[in-house]
Amino acid sequence: MTLIEARVAPGVGVSNGTSSKAAFDRWFRYPAGLSQDALTRLFDSRRNPTQGTVVDPFCGAATVGTRAARHGWGFVGVEAHPEVAELGRVKLAAPPDLDELGALGDRIAQAKTLPVSIDAEHDLVRRCFTPEALTVLVALRTAIIEVDDPTQKYLKWALLATLRDVANVKVGWPYLRPGLSRTPPHLDVAHRFRVRLGWMIADLAGRHTTPEARVLQGDSGDAQTWAPMRAAGVTGTVALTSPPYLNNFDYADATRLEMFFWGRNASWADMVADVRAEMIIATTQQTTVGAAAAALSGLSELPTTESMVSDLVTRLAHERSTRRAGKAYDRVLPSYTQGIVNVLTQLRAHLEPGSWTGWVVGDSAPYGVYVDTPKLIETAATELGYFAAESEVLRTRGMRWRTNGTRHQVALDERLLWIRTPID
Ligand SMILES: C[S@@+](CC[C@H](N)C(=O)[O-])C[C@H]1O[C@@H](n2cnc3c(N)ncnc32)[C@H](O)[C@@H]1O
């Protein structure tokens, strides 16, 4: 394997949030999406075939999928979050009649005066809005639920994306802070909903082709999830992805407001069992003792990876033992690594031999113990038969915490890692 030493790529920006301006990305802000720069680098012509199918095993809101569609390529994405998987599908599906969708949007916006009650809304939802704004949101939701055809999903996502625009508390990503009030950036709820629907219609109208695209919902580390792709006889020619970073976001928690408002989940426990069930374990909230032990023994077939993980687990466990109620980072790491190994295994099975896979992924330093996640992924991939790794630094991270005395001072970065599936 040739490893080109990590170097800083010129001209790459400092943020990696989903763009609030780019077509399709602006439909709904989703945490840790790819920056436009990182995305452009992923679609690097030296590694991407000129035609074929792009695979994204952590496809989120389908940022990679819509860019693939722009290039006229096919796409298969896998996403564990059921509602976010739906958003990706809605973006990629052949659009409905857009004039009719606009007219329907106008009618829904008029429903703002429907007499509705907000008494039964989840407590968290009630804390995020003034009663007046919530009443309009509930009225629009009521009208949208009555739409009994495929356009309902466009209206639904326009409304869900409106929530954070009209909240009167801090709702920045990733986590809500309902205790901190603010002036909502947008006061006219129905108008904002219609503006957002207008963006969706404009983006759909501007798309020239609708290539073959599918978003599979489930765990991309599980062979079962990929069954529809196999059944359709599709094989990927390149994988472009950004996995959850170790110890970064809880993707279920990050969408709590939308899940409770839409009524998908009625409680935290319900949401964890439903939305988070198939996600890779990447945060301490997701770990259990049993899962960590099973993951560590599952790694025994990859001895170099196992030894890297075991060494880090020892150090993390030591750090935890020196703190009162310390966090179980030592349990997250084996489960996370095992989850990545499972995904690498499935990618190998669903891509042409010799396909490039590009990963945008950051490192981390829980309790100041440096975990080189890109290196860990590369090591596991090598032991699974992948080859030709290359990596470059896209941006430095973690600097905004520099002045927080309780935080570690380890410099972090985000890298683009390229590895190829074996040529059997
Ligand atoms: C860094 S985000 C990627 C965001 C994506 N690029 C986008 O356009 O929104 C990682 C995504 O992986 C998803 N995920 C986590 N574990 C997964 C798993 N085992 N299988 C499939 N998706 C998973 C999360 O729900 C999250 O949406």
The ligand as an SDF file (V2000), in Angstrom:
LIG
                    3D

 27 29  0  0  0  0  0  0  0  0999 V2000
  -21.7820   12.5200    8.5180 C   0  0  0  0  0  0  0  0  0  0  0  0
  -23.4660   12.1460    8.2310 S   0  0  0  0  0  0  0  0  0  0  0  0
  -23.5140   12.1420    6.4980 C   0  0  0  0  0  0  0  0  0  0  0  0
  -24.3970   13.2300    5.9980 C   0  0  0  0  0  0  0  0  0  0  0  0
  -24.5890   13.1790    4.5120 C   0  0  0  0  0  0  0  0  0  0  0  0
  -23.3770   13.3620    3.7770 N   0  0  0  0  0  0  0  0  0  0  0  0
  -25.6520   14.1730    4.0620 C   0  0  0  0  0  0  0  0  0  0  0  0
  -25.6580   14.5400    2.8980 O   0  0  0  0  0  0  0  0  0  0  0  0
  -26.5150   14.5290    4.8550 O   0  0  0  0  0  0  0  0  0  0  0  0
  -23.5540   10.4280    8.6430 C   0  0  0  0  0  0  0  0  0  0  0  0
  -24.8950    9.7790    8.3860 C   0  0  0  0  0  0  0  0  0  0  0  0
  -24.7480    8.3770    8.5950 O   0  0  0  0  0  0  0  0  0  0  0  0
  -25.9660    7.8880    9.1230 C   0  0  0  0  0  0  0  0  0  0  0  0
  -25.6900    6.5660    9.7080 N   0  0  0  0  0  0  0  0  0  0  0  0
  -25.1650    6.2730   10.9140 C   0  0  0  0  0  0  0  0  0  0  0  0
  -24.9910    4.9570   11.0480 N   0  0  0  0  0  0  0  0  0  0  0  0
  -25.4140    4.3800    9.8960 C   0  0  0  0  0  0  0  0  0  0  0  0
  -25.4610    3.0380    9.4330 C   0  0  0  0  0  0  0  0  0  0  0  0
  -25.0420    2.0120   10.1870 N   0  0  0  0  0  0  0  0  0  0  0  0
  -25.9430    2.8090    8.2020 N   0  0  0  0  0  0  0  0  0  0  0  0
  -26.3780    3.8450    7.4180 C   0  0  0  0  0  0  0  0  0  0  0  0
  -26.3500    5.1280    7.8150 N   0  0  0  0  0  0  0  0  0  0  0  0
  -25.8560    5.4090    9.0350 C   0  0  0  0  0  0  0  0  0  0  0  0
  -26.3930    8.9640   10.0960 C   0  0  0  0  0  0  0  0  0  0  0  0
  -27.7690    8.8720   10.4020 O   0  0  0  0  0  0  0  0  0  0  0  0
  -26.0130   10.2170    9.3000 C   0  0  0  0  0  0  0  0  0  0  0  0
  -27.1050   10.6340    8.5220 O   0  0  0  0  0  0  0  0  0  0  0  0
  1  2  1  0
  2  3  1  0
  2 10  1  0
  3  4  1  0
  4  5  1  0
  5  6  1  0
  5  7  1  0
  7  8  2  0
  7  9  1  0
 10 11  1  0
 11 12  1  0
 11 26  1  0
 12 13  1  0
 13 14  1  0
 13 24  1  0
 14 15  1  0
 14 23  1  0
 15 16  2  0
 16 17  1  0
 17 18  1  0
 17 23  2  0
 18 19  1  0
 18 20  2  0
 20 21  1  0
 21 22  2  0
 22 23  1  0
 24 25  1  0
 24 26  1  0
 26 27  1  0
M  CHG  2   2   1   9  -1
M  END
$$$$
